[in-house]
Structure formats: structure tokens, C-alpha cells
Amino acid sequence: MYQINIHHAKTHLSKLVEEVALGEEIIIAKAGKPIAKLVPIDKPKPNSRVPGSMKHQIKFADNINQPMCKTELDLWLESSIFPNDDKNSNNQ
């Protein structure tokens, strides 16, 4: 970050904008007193989620692909997540 006077800023605006685009911050002063700051617009943060970052950290039961037994299925269908209606009813 550095400070320049307003006359210099007017004369060299394109060069200053290029510097700001590269991350520089510039203080613009009038008669030595800071009056403005030229800063880059925040770029959107890249997605912090990385595919495969949880590999080997999540464990599944050995029977994950097996059908539920009747007791488990009844508990699942009668839970508040799936209200008992005609679409979710097991007795069709």
C-alpha cells in the first residue's frame, strides 16, 4: 500500500487500476491528506469443497445394500419424516 497525490492519480489512472487489479491498495491524497483508497473488488472465493476429501473417513455398515427388515421399514415409514399417507403407505 502506498500513497499518491490526486494529480498523479488523475494522470496515471490506467496504470494504477492495473496495479490494483494485481492486489495493490493505493491511498489517494489531496494536499498530503488521505481522502480515498483505491482497492480491488473482492473476487468470489473459490469453492472450498474438494471432491474426495473425505475418502477413508466415512464408514458404512457391511449390510448397507441389504433391504431393511420389517421392523426397520415400519420405523422408517412411520417416522415424522415420511407422514403416513397413501403415497408412502406400505399397505397398497
C-alpha positions as a Python dict, from the first residue, in 0.01 Angstrom:
ca = {
    (1, 'M'): (0, 0, 0),
    (2, 'Y'): (131, 342, -85),
    (3, 'Q'): (5, 700, -108),
    (4, 'I'): (-4, 929, -413),
    (5, 'N'): (-142, 1276, -472),
    (6, 'I'): (-463, 1332, -663),
    (7, 'H'): (-289, 1493, -962),
    (8, 'H'): (-70, 1184, -1006),
    (9, 'A'): (-379, 963, -974),
    (10, 'K'): (-561, 1155, -1250),
    (11, 'T'): (-260, 1140, -1479),
    (12, 'H'): (-182, 770, -1427),
    (13, 'L'): (-526, 621, -1357),
    (14, 'S'): (-495, 330, -1605),
    (15, 'K'): (-159, 221, -1459),
    (16, 'L'): (-298, 248, -1106),
    (17, 'V'): (-604, 39, -1195),
    (18, 'E'): (-373, -233, -1333),
    (19, 'E'): (-177, -233, -1007),
    (20, 'V'): (-497, -255, -804),
    (21, 'A'): (-615, -546, -1019),
    (22, 'L'): (-298, -728, -912),
    (23, 'G'): (-386, -677, -545),
    (24, 'E'): (-219, -345, -460),
    (25, 'E'): (-405, -88, -247),
    (26, 'I'): (-338, 280, -315),
    (27, 'I'): (-421, 581, -96),
    (28, 'I'): (-507, 899, -285),
    (29, 'A'): (-426, 1223, -100),
    (30, 'K'): (-506, 1591, -152),
    (31, 'A'): (-251, 1832, -5),
    (32, 'G'): (-95, 1538, 179),
    (33, 'K'): (-419, 1439, 350),
    (34, 'P'): (-560, 1093, 257),
    (35, 'I'): (-905, 1125, 100),
    (36, 'A'): (-965, 798, -85),
    (37, 'K'): (-843, 443, -113),
    (38, 'L'): (-822, 252, -441),
    (39, 'V'): (-872, -120, -366),
    (40, 'P'): (-954, -428, -573),
    (41, 'I'): (-1308, -559, -573),
    (42, 'D'): (-1324, -886, -382),
    (43, 'K'): (-1324, -1181, -615),
    (44, 'P'): (-1559, -1466, -529),
    (45, 'K'): (-1386, -1724, -314),
    (46, 'P'): (-1317, -2048, -492),
    (47, 'N'): (-1523, -2346, -387),
    (48, 'S'): (-1356, -2480, -75),
    (49, 'R'): (-1515, -2821, -120),
    (50, 'V'): (-1273, -3070, -272),
    (51, 'P'): (-1412, -3389, -425),
    (52, 'G'): (-1275, -3694, -246),
    (53, 'S'): (-1151, -3504, 58),
    (54, 'M'): (-1348, -3734, 294),
    (55, 'K'): (-1211, -4053, 139),
    (56, 'H'): (-1148, -4321, 404),
    (57, 'Q'): (-1315, -4106, 673),
    (58, 'I'): (-1673, -4227, 628),
    (59, 'K'): (-1754, -4586, 721),
    (60, 'F'): (-2065, -4773, 610),
    (61, 'A'): (-2211, -5083, 770),
    (62, 'D'): (-2135, -5408, 589),
    (63, 'N'): (-2505, -5458, 520),
    (64, 'I'): (-2567, -5109, 375),
    (65, 'N'): (-2704, -5251, 49),
    (66, 'Q'): (-2930, -5508, 212),
    (67, 'P'): (-3305, -5446, 235),
    (68, 'M'): (-3441, -5328, 569),
    (69, 'C'): (-3610, -5582, 790),
    (70, 'K'): (-3983, -5530, 853),
    (71, 'T'): (-3924, -5363, 1191),
    (72, 'E'): (-3676, -5112, 1045),
    (73, 'L'): (-3901, -5043, 748),
    (74, 'D'): (-4202, -4983, 975),
    (75, 'L'): (-4000, -4739, 1187),
    (76, 'W'): (-3879, -4561, 873),
    (77, 'L'): (-4221, -4526, 717),
    (78, 'E'): (-4394, -4424, 1041),
    (79, 'S'): (-4141, -4154, 1128),
    (80, 'S'): (-4228, -3784, 1113),
    (81, 'I'): (-4003, -3753, 808),
    (82, 'F'): (-4249, -3954, 599),
    (83, 'P'): (-4603, -3890, 722),
    (84, 'N'): (-4828, -4189, 675),
    (85, 'D'): (-5025, -4109, 358),
    (86, 'D'): (-5134, -4304, 51),
    (87, 'K'): (-4809, -4243, -138),
    (88, 'N'): (-4586, -4375, 141),
    (89, 'S'): (-4819, -4638, 273),
    (90, 'N'): (-4689, -4994, 268),
    (91, 'N'): (-5042, -5140, 254),
    (92, 'Q'): (-5135, -5074, -109),
}
